[in-house]
Amino acid sequence: MSEENNNEELRPSKMRGVAFPKAKYGVILAVIIIIIVNIVYYKETIFSFFN
């Protein structure tokens, strides 16, 4: 129990009430955003392979 209290005290006081998402969700979101941006940016090149 004391270890949890020590970990919470390391965060700044204004951030203690904020629930942070798990890191894996951030990685998944970043990969999805990168894929979507690349599809939009290289749309013509990608579709030219199918024609």
N, CA, C and O atoms as a Tripos MOL2 file, in Angstrom:
@<TRIPOS>MOLECULE
protein
  204   203    51     0     0
PROTEIN
NO_CHARGES

@<TRIPOS>ATOM
      1 N           0.8260   -1.1860    0.0000 N.3       1 MET1
      2 CA          0.0000    0.0000    0.0000 C.3       1 MET1
      3 C           0.8710    1.2500    0.0000 C.2       1 MET1
      4 O           0.5330    2.2290   -0.6660 O.2       1 MET1
      5 N           1.9630    1.2400    0.7180 N.am      2 SER2
      6 CA          2.8140    2.4220    0.7750 C.3       2 SER2
      7 C           3.5050    2.6760   -0.5590 C.2       2 SER2
      8 O           3.8130    3.8220   -0.8870 O.2       2 SER2
      9 N           3.7550    1.6010   -1.3450 N.am      3 GLU3
     10 CA          4.3750    1.7880   -2.6560 C.3       3 GLU3
     11 C           3.4390    2.5490   -3.5820 C.2       3 GLU3
     12 O           3.8910    3.3950   -4.3540 O.2       3 GLU3
     13 N           2.1430    2.2650   -3.5210 N.am      4 GLU4
     14 CA          1.1850    2.9890   -4.3490 C.3       4 GLU4
     15 C           1.1500    4.4570   -3.9630 C.2       4 GLU4
     16 O           1.0700    5.3140   -4.8430 O.2       4 GLU4
     17 N           1.2070    4.7670   -2.7000 N.am      5 ASN5
     18 CA          1.2060    6.1550   -2.2500 C.3       5 ASN5
     19 C           2.4510    6.8840   -2.7300 C.2       5 ASN5
     20 O           2.3740    8.0460   -3.1280 O.2       5 ASN5
     21 N           3.5890    6.2170   -2.6960 N.am      6 ASN6
     22 CA          4.8270    6.8420   -3.1670 C.3       6 ASN6
     23 C           4.7590    7.1290   -4.6580 C.2       6 ASN6
     24 O           5.2330    8.1730   -5.1080 O.2       6 ASN6
     25 N           4.1720    6.2120   -5.4370 N.am      7 ASN7
     26 CA          4.0600    6.4200   -6.8800 C.3       7 ASN7
     27 C           3.1200    7.5730   -7.1950 C.2       7 ASN7
     28 O           3.3710    8.3430   -8.1220 O.2       7 ASN7
     29 N           2.0440    7.6990   -6.4340 N.am      8 GLU8
     30 CA          1.0980    8.7870   -6.6800 C.3       8 GLU8
     31 C           1.7150   10.1350   -6.3220 C.2       8 GLU8
     32 O           1.4260   11.1360   -6.9790 O.2       8 GLU8
     33 N           2.5370   10.1770   -5.3210 N.am      9 GLU9
     34 CA          3.1190   11.4400   -4.8880 C.3       9 GLU9
     35 C           4.1470   11.9710   -5.8680 C.2       9 GLU9
     36 O           4.5060   13.1480   -5.8120 O.2       9 GLU9
     37 N           4.6280   11.1160   -6.7720 N.am     10 LEU10
     38 CA          5.6190   11.5690   -7.7410 C.3      10 LEU10
     39 C           4.9920   12.4720   -8.8030 C.2      10 LEU10
     40 O           5.6770   13.3040   -9.4000 O.2      10 LEU10
     41 N           3.6910   12.3050   -9.0370 N.am     11 ARG11
     42 CA          3.0180   13.1460  -10.0250 C.3      11 ARG11
     43 C           2.6990   14.5080   -9.4240 C.2      11 ARG11
     44 O           2.4730   14.6150   -8.2180 O.2      11 ARG11
     45 N           2.6780   15.5490  -10.2520 N.am     12 PRO12
     46 CA          2.3040   16.8790   -9.7490 C.3      12 PRO12
     47 C           0.8870   16.8850   -9.1950 C.2      12 PRO12
     48 O           0.0560   16.0740   -9.6060 O.2      12 PRO12
     49 N           0.6090   17.7790   -8.2810 N.am     13 SER13
     50 CA         -0.6720   17.7770   -7.5740 C.3      13 SER13
     51 C          -1.8550   17.9630   -8.5110 C.2      13 SER13
     52 O          -2.9200   17.3940   -8.2700 O.2      13 SER13
     53 N          -1.6960   18.7430   -9.5700 N.am     14 LYS14
     54 CA         -2.8110   18.9780  -10.4900 C.3      14 LYS14
     55 C          -3.0900   17.7690  -11.3780 C.2      14 LYS14
     56 O          -4.1720   17.6640  -11.9550 O.2      14 LYS14
     57 N          -2.1250   16.8530  -11.4950 N.am     15 MET15
     58 CA         -2.2900   15.7010  -12.3670 C.3      15 MET15
     59 C          -2.7130   14.4520  -11.6040 C.2      15 MET15
     60 O          -2.9130   13.4080  -12.2240 O.2      15 MET15
     61 N          -2.8540   14.5190  -10.3090 N.am     16 ARG16
     62 CA         -3.1770   13.3210   -9.5220 C.3      16 ARG16
     63 C          -4.5620   12.7950   -9.8130 C.2      16 ARG16
     64 O          -4.7790   11.5850   -9.7450 O.2      16 ARG16
     65 N          -5.5130   13.6600  -10.1360 N.am     17 GLY17
     66 CA         -6.8760   13.2120  -10.3950 C.3      17 GLY17
     67 C          -7.1180   12.7820  -11.8250 C.2      17 GLY17
     68 O          -8.2120   12.3200  -12.1500 O.2      17 GLY17
     69 N          -6.1070   12.9240  -12.7060 N.am     18 VAL18
     70 CA         -6.2810   12.6010  -14.1200 C.3      18 VAL18
     71 C          -6.0120   11.1130  -14.3200 C.2      18 VAL18
     72 O          -4.9790   10.6040  -13.8880 O.2      18 VAL18
     73 N          -6.9310   10.4230  -14.9690 N.am     19 ALA19
     74 CA         -6.7540    9.0080  -15.2720 C.3      19 ALA19
     75 C          -6.0660    8.8900  -16.6250 C.2      19 ALA19
     76 O          -6.6390    9.2660  -17.6480 O.2      19 ALA19
     77 N          -4.8490    8.3730  -16.6390 N.am     20 PHE20
     78 CA         -4.0980    8.2290  -17.8730 C.3      20 PHE20
     79 C          -4.4550    6.9090  -18.5410 C.2      20 PHE20
     80 O          -4.5810    5.8910  -17.8600 O.2      20 PHE20
     81 N          -4.6250    6.9040  -19.8810 N.am     21 PRO21
     82 CA         -4.9050    5.6450  -20.5760 C.3      21 PRO21
     83 C          -3.6570    4.7580  -20.5930 C.2      21 PRO21
     84 O          -2.5420    5.2300  -20.3680 O.2      21 PRO21
     85 N          -3.8610    3.4880  -20.8590 N.am     22 LYS22
     86 CA         -2.7410    2.5590  -20.9470 C.3      22 LYS22
     87 C          -1.8760    2.9260  -22.1460 C.2      22 LYS22
     88 O          -2.3710    3.4570  -23.1410 O.2      22 LYS22
     89 N          -0.5880    2.6410  -22.0450 N.am     23 ALA23
     90 CA          0.3570    3.0170  -23.0940 C.3      23 ALA23
     91 C           0.0720    2.2850  -24.3980 C.2      23 ALA23
     92 O           0.2950    2.8360  -25.4760 O.2      23 ALA23
     93 N          -0.4220    1.0420  -24.3150 N.am     24 LYS24
     94 CA         -0.6530    0.2900  -25.5490 C.3      24 LYS24
     95 C          -1.7380    0.9420  -26.3990 C.2      24 LYS24
     96 O          -1.6890    0.8620  -27.6260 O.2      24 LYS24
     97 N          -2.7200    1.5890  -25.7640 N.am     25 TYR25
     98 CA         -3.7600    2.2620  -26.5380 C.3      25 TYR25
     99 C          -3.1800    3.4620  -27.2760 C.2      25 TYR25
    100 O          -3.6090    3.7630  -28.3900 O.2      25 TYR25
    101 N          -2.2340    4.1370  -26.6880 N.am     26 GLY26
    102 CA         -1.5680    5.2570  -27.3570 C.3      26 GLY26
    103 C          -0.7720    4.8040  -28.5580 C.2      26 GLY26
    104 O          -0.7600    5.4760  -29.5890 O.2      26 GLY26
    105 N          -0.1010    3.6620  -28.4330 N.am     27 VAL27
    106 CA          0.6830    3.1210  -29.5510 C.3      27 VAL27
    107 C          -0.2410    2.7210  -30.6920 C.2      27 VAL27
    108 O           0.0370    3.0070  -31.8560 O.2      27 VAL27
    109 N          -1.3440    2.0560  -30.3500 N.am     28 ILE28
    110 CA         -2.3050    1.6430  -31.3830 C.3      28 ILE28
    111 C          -2.8920    2.8650  -32.0760 C.2      28 ILE28
    112 O          -3.0280    2.8810  -33.3000 O.2      28 ILE28
    113 N          -3.2410    3.8910  -31.2970 N.am     29 LEU29
    114 CA         -3.8040    5.1080  -31.8800 C.3      29 LEU29
    115 C          -2.7890    5.7980  -32.7880 C.2      29 LEU29
    116 O          -3.1530    6.2900  -33.8560 O.2      29 LEU29
    117 N          -1.5300    5.8390  -32.3790 N.am     30 ALA30
    118 CA         -0.4930    6.4700  -33.2000 C.3      30 ALA30
    119 C          -0.3100    5.7280  -34.5220 C.2      30 ALA30
    120 O          -0.1740    6.3560  -35.5720 O.2      30 ALA30
    121 N          -0.3070    4.4040  -34.4760 N.am     31 VAL31
    122 CA         -0.1520    3.6160  -35.7070 C.3      31 VAL31
    123 C          -1.3420    3.8440  -36.6400 C.2      31 VAL31
    124 O          -1.1620    3.9930  -37.8490 O.2      31 VAL31
    125 N          -2.5450    3.8720  -36.0890 N.am     32 ILE32
    126 CA         -3.7380    4.1070  -36.9130 C.3      32 ILE32
    127 C          -3.6900    5.4820  -37.5540 C.2      32 ILE32
    128 O          -4.0240    5.6270  -38.7300 O.2      32 ILE32
    129 N          -3.2780    6.4990  -36.7980 N.am     33 ILE33
    130 CA         -3.1890    7.8570  -37.3500 C.3      33 ILE33
    131 C          -2.1520    7.9160  -38.4630 C.2      33 ILE33
    132 O          -2.3840    8.5500  -39.4920 O.2      33 ILE33
    133 N          -1.0090    7.2610  -38.2670 N.am     34 ILE34
    134 CA          0.0400    7.2600  -39.2990 C.3      34 ILE34
    135 C          -0.4670    6.5810  -40.5620 C.2      34 ILE34
    136 O          -0.2170    7.0710  -41.6630 O.2      34 ILE34
    137 N          -1.1730    5.4640  -40.4260 N.am     35 ILE35
    138 CA         -1.6980    4.7550  -41.5970 C.3      35 ILE35
    139 C          -2.7190    5.6140  -42.3310 C.2      35 ILE35
    140 O          -2.6900    5.6880  -43.5590 O.2      35 ILE35
    141 N          -3.6190    6.2630  -41.5990 N.am     36 ILE36
    142 CA         -4.6490    7.0960  -42.2360 C.3      36 ILE36
    143 C          -4.0150    8.2770  -42.9650 C.2      36 ILE36
    144 O          -4.4080    8.5970  -44.0870 O.2      36 ILE36
    145 N          -3.0470    8.9170  -42.3400 N.am     37 VAL37
    146 CA         -2.3820   10.0630  -42.9800 C.3      37 VAL37
    147 C          -1.6540    9.6250  -44.2400 C.2      37 VAL37
    148 O          -1.6930   10.3250  -45.2520 O.2      37 VAL37
    149 N          -0.9930    8.4780  -44.1920 N.am     38 ASN38
    150 CA         -0.2910    7.9950  -45.3790 C.3      38 ASN38
    151 C          -1.2660    7.6160  -46.4880 C.2      38 ASN38
    152 O          -0.9770    7.8480  -47.6620 O.2      38 ASN38
    153 N          -2.3990    7.0460  -46.1460 N.am     39 ILE39
    154 CA         -3.3940    6.7090  -47.1690 C.3      39 ILE39
    155 C          -3.9140    7.9780  -47.8390 C.2      39 ILE39
    156 O          -4.0630    8.0210  -49.0610 O.2      39 ILE39
    157 N          -4.1890    9.0080  -47.0470 N.am     40 VAL40
    158 CA         -4.6860   10.2580  -47.6130 C.3      40 VAL40
    159 C          -3.6050   10.9240  -48.4640 C.2      40 VAL40
    160 O          -3.8910   11.4350  -49.5470 O.2      40 VAL40
    161 N          -2.3790   10.9170  -47.9790 N.am     41 TYR41
    162 CA         -1.2970   11.6190  -48.6650 C.3      41 TYR41
    163 C          -0.8840   10.9120  -49.9580 C.2      41 TYR41
    164 O          -0.6120   11.5640  -50.9660 O.2      41 TYR41
    165 N          -0.8390    9.5660  -49.9250 N.am     42 TYR42
    166 CA         -0.3870    8.7930  -51.0790 C.3      42 TYR42
    167 C          -1.5300    8.0710  -51.7700 C.2      42 TYR42
    168 O          -1.3340    7.0000  -52.3420 O.2      42 TYR42
    169 N          -2.7170    8.6470  -51.7200 N.am     43 LYS43
    170 CA         -3.9130    8.0080  -52.2720 C.3      43 LYS43
    171 C          -3.7550    7.7040  -53.7630 C.2      43 LYS43
    172 O          -4.0760    6.5990  -54.2000 O.2      43 LYS43
    173 N          -3.2790    8.6430  -54.5300 N.am     44 GLU44
    174 CA         -3.1480    8.4420  -55.9710 C.3      44 GLU44
    175 C          -2.1270    7.3620  -56.2890 C.2      44 GLU44
    176 O          -2.3420    6.5600  -57.1970 O.2      44 GLU44
    177 N          -1.0300    7.3280  -55.5650 N.am     45 THR45
    178 CA          0.0050    6.3220  -55.7960 C.3      45 THR45
    179 C          -0.5090    4.9310  -55.4470 C.2      45 THR45
    180 O          -0.2430    3.9660  -56.1630 O.2      45 THR45
    181 N          -1.2380    4.8340  -54.3590 N.am     46 ILE46
    182 CA         -1.7590    3.5280  -53.9250 C.3      46 ILE46
    183 C          -2.7870    3.0150  -54.9430 C.2      46 ILE46
    184 O          -2.7500    1.8420  -55.3160 O.2      46 ILE46
    185 N          -3.6920    3.8720  -55.3890 N.am     47 PHE47
    186 CA         -4.7180    3.4340  -56.3390 C.3      47 PHE47
    187 C          -4.1570    3.1750  -57.7180 C.2      47 PHE47
    188 O          -4.7610    2.4330  -58.4920 O.2      47 PHE47
    189 N          -3.0120    3.7680  -58.0540 N.am     48 SER48
    190 CA         -2.4280    3.5140  -59.3670 C.3      48 SER48
    191 C          -1.9020    2.0790  -59.4720 C.2      48 SER48
    192 O          -1.7930    1.5510  -60.5780 O.2      48 SER48
    193 N          -1.5730    1.4420  -58.3480 N.am     49 PHE49
    194 CA         -1.1290    0.0570  -58.3900 C.3      49 PHE49
    195 C          -2.2660   -0.8920  -58.7550 C.2      49 PHE49
    196 O          -2.0300   -1.9440  -59.3480 O.2      49 PHE49
    197 N          -3.5020   -0.5230  -58.4020 N.am     50 PHE50
    198 CA         -4.6380   -1.3890  -58.6570 C.3      50 PHE50
    199 C          -5.1850   -1.2310  -60.0740 C.2      50 PHE50
    200 O          -5.9660   -2.0670  -60.5290 O.2      50 PHE50
    201 N          -4.7890   -0.1760  -60.7740 N.am     51 ASN51
    202 CA         -5.3010    0.0560  -62.1420 C.3      51 ASN51
    203 C          -4.3790   -0.5150  -63.1890 C.2      51 ASN51
    204 O          -4.6590   -0.4070  -64.3830 O.2      51 ASN51
@<TRIPOS>BOND
     1     1     2 1
     2     2     3 1
     3     3     4 2
     4     3     5 am
     5     5     6 1
     6     6     7 1
     7     7     8 2
     8     7     9 am
     9     9    10 1
    10    10    11 1
    11    11    12 2
    12    11    13 am
    13    13    14 1
    14    14    15 1
    15    15    16 2
    16    15    17 am
    17    17    18 1
    18    18    19 1
    19    19    20 2
    20    19    21 am
    21    21    22 1
    22    22    23 1
    23    23    24 2
    24    23    25 am
    25    25    26 1
    26    26    27 1
    27    27    28 2
    28    27    29 am
    29    29    30 1
    30    30    31 1
    31    31    32 2
    32    31    33 am
    33    33    34 1
    34    34    35 1
    35    35    36 2
    36    35    37 am
    37    37    38 1
    38    38    39 1
    39    39    40 2
    40    39    41 am
    41    41    42 1
    42    42    43 1
    43    43    44 2
    44    43    45 am
    45    45    46 1
    46    46    47 1
    47    47    48 2
    48    47    49 am
    49    49    50 1
    50    50    51 1
    51    51    52 2
    52    51    53 am
    53    53    54 1
    54    54    55 1
    55    55    56 2
    56    55    57 am
    57    57    58 1
    58    58    59 1
    59    59    60 2
    60    59    61 am
    61    61    62 1
    62    62    63 1
    63    63    64 2
    64    63    65 am
    65    65    66 1
    66    66    67 1
    67    67    68 2
    68    67    69 am
    69    69    70 1
    70    70    71 1
    71    71    72 2
    72    71    73 am
    73    73    74 1
    74    74    75 1
    75    75    76 2
    76    75    77 am
    77    77    78 1
    78    78    79 1
    79    79    80 2
    80    79    81 am
    81    81    82 1
    82    82    83 1
    83    83    84 2
    84    83    85 am
    85    85    86 1
    86    86    87 1
    87    87    88 2
    88    87    89 am
    89    89    90 1
    90    90    91 1
    91    91    92 2
    92    91    93 am
    93    93    94 1
    94    94    95 1
    95    95    96 2
    96    95    97 am
    97    97    98 1
    98    98    99 1
    99    99   100 2
   100    99   101 am
   101   101   102 1
   102   102   103 1
   103   103   104 2
   104   103   105 am
   105   105   106 1
   106   106   107 1
   107   107   108 2
   108   107   109 am
   109   109   110 1
   110   110   111 1
   111   111   112 2
   112   111   113 am
   113   113   114 1
   114   114   115 1
   115   115   116 2
   116   115   117 am
   117   117   118 1
   118   118   119 1
   119   119   120 2
   120   119   121 am
   121   121   122 1
   122   122   123 1
   123   123   124 2
   124   123   125 am
   125   125   126 1
   126   126   127 1
   127   127   128 2
   128   127   129 am
   129   129   130 1
   130   130   131 1
   131   131   132 2
   132   131   133 am
   133   133   134 1
   134   134   135 1
   135   135   136 2
   136   135   137 am
   137   137   138 1
   138   138   139 1
   139   139   140 2
   140   139   141 am
   141   141   142 1
   142   142   143 1
   143   143   144 2
   144   143   145 am
   145   145   146 1
   146   146   147 1
   147   147   148 2
   148   147   149 am
   149   149   150 1
   150   150   151 1
   151   151   152 2
   152   151   153 am
   153   153   154 1
   154   154   155 1
   155   155   156 2
   156   155   157 am
   157   157   158 1
   158   158   159 1
   159   159   160 2
   160   159   161 am
   161   161   162 1
   162   162   163 1
   163   163   164 2
   164   163   165 am
   165   165   166 1
   166   166   167 1
   167   167   168 2
   168   167   169 am
   169   169   170 1
   170   170   171 1
   171   171   172 2
   172   171   173 am
   173   173   174 1
   174   174   175 1
   175   175   176 2
   176   175   177 am
   177   177   178 1
   178   178   179 1
   179   179   180 2
   180   179   181 am
   181   181   182 1
   182   182   183 1
   183   183   184 2
   184   183   185 am
   185   185   186 1
   186   186   187 1
   187   187   188 2
   188   187   189 am
   189   189   190 1
   190   190   191 1
   191   191   192 2
   192   191   193 am
   193   193   194 1
   194   194   195 1
   195   195   196 2
   196   195   197 am
   197   197   198 1
   198   198   199 1
   199   199   200 2
   200   199   201 am
   201   201   202 1
   202   202   203 1
   203   203   204 2
@<TRIPOS>SUBSTRUCTURE
     1 MET1         2 RESIDUE 1 A MET
     2 SER2         6 RESIDUE 1 A SER
     3 GLU3        10 RESIDUE 1 A GLU
     4 GLU4        14 RESIDUE 1 A GLU
     5 ASN5        18 RESIDUE 1 A ASN
     6 ASN6        22 RESIDUE 1 A ASN
     7 ASN7        26 RESIDUE 1 A ASN
     8 GLU8        30 RESIDUE 1 A GLU
     9 GLU9        34 RESIDUE 1 A GLU
    10 LEU10       38 RESIDUE 1 A LEU
    11 ARG11       42 RESIDUE 1 A ARG
    12 PRO12       46 RESIDUE 1 A PRO
    13 SER13       50 RESIDUE 1 A SER
    14 LYS14       54 RESIDUE 1 A LYS
    15 MET15       58 RESIDUE 1 A MET
    16 ARG16       62 RESIDUE 1 A ARG
    17 GLY17       66 RESIDUE 1 A GLY
    18 VAL18       70 RESIDUE 1 A VAL
    19 ALA19       74 RESIDUE 1 A ALA
    20 PHE20       78 RESIDUE 1 A PHE
    21 PRO21       82 RESIDUE 1 A PRO
    22 LYS22       86 RESIDUE 1 A LYS
    23 ALA23       90 RESIDUE 1 A ALA
    24 LYS24       94 RESIDUE 1 A LYS
    25 TYR25       98 RESIDUE 1 A TYR
    26 GLY26      102 RESIDUE 1 A GLY
    27 VAL27      106 RESIDUE 1 A VAL
    28 ILE28      110 RESIDUE 1 A ILE
    29 LEU29      114 RESIDUE 1 A LEU
    30 ALA30      118 RESIDUE 1 A ALA
    31 VAL31      122 RESIDUE 1 A VAL
    32 ILE32      126 RESIDUE 1 A ILE
    33 ILE33      130 RESIDUE 1 A ILE
    34 ILE34      134 RESIDUE 1 A ILE
    35 ILE35      138 RESIDUE 1 A ILE
    36 ILE36      142 RESIDUE 1 A ILE
    37 VAL37      146 RESIDUE 1 A VAL
    38 ASN38      150 RESIDUE 1 A ASN
    39 ILE39      154 RESIDUE 1 A ILE
    40 VAL40      158 RESIDUE 1 A VAL
    41 TYR41      162 RESIDUE 1 A TYR
    42 TYR42      166 RESIDUE 1 A TYR
    43 LYS43      170 RESIDUE 1 A LYS
    44 GLU44      174 RESIDUE 1 A GLU
    45 THR45      178 RESIDUE 1 A THR
    46 ILE46      182 RESIDUE 1 A ILE
    47 PHE47      186 RESIDUE 1 A PHE
    48 SER48      190 RESIDUE 1 A SER
    49 PHE49      194 RESIDUE 1 A PHE
    50 PHE50      198 RESIDUE 1 A PHE
    51 ASN51      202 RESIDUE 1 A ASN
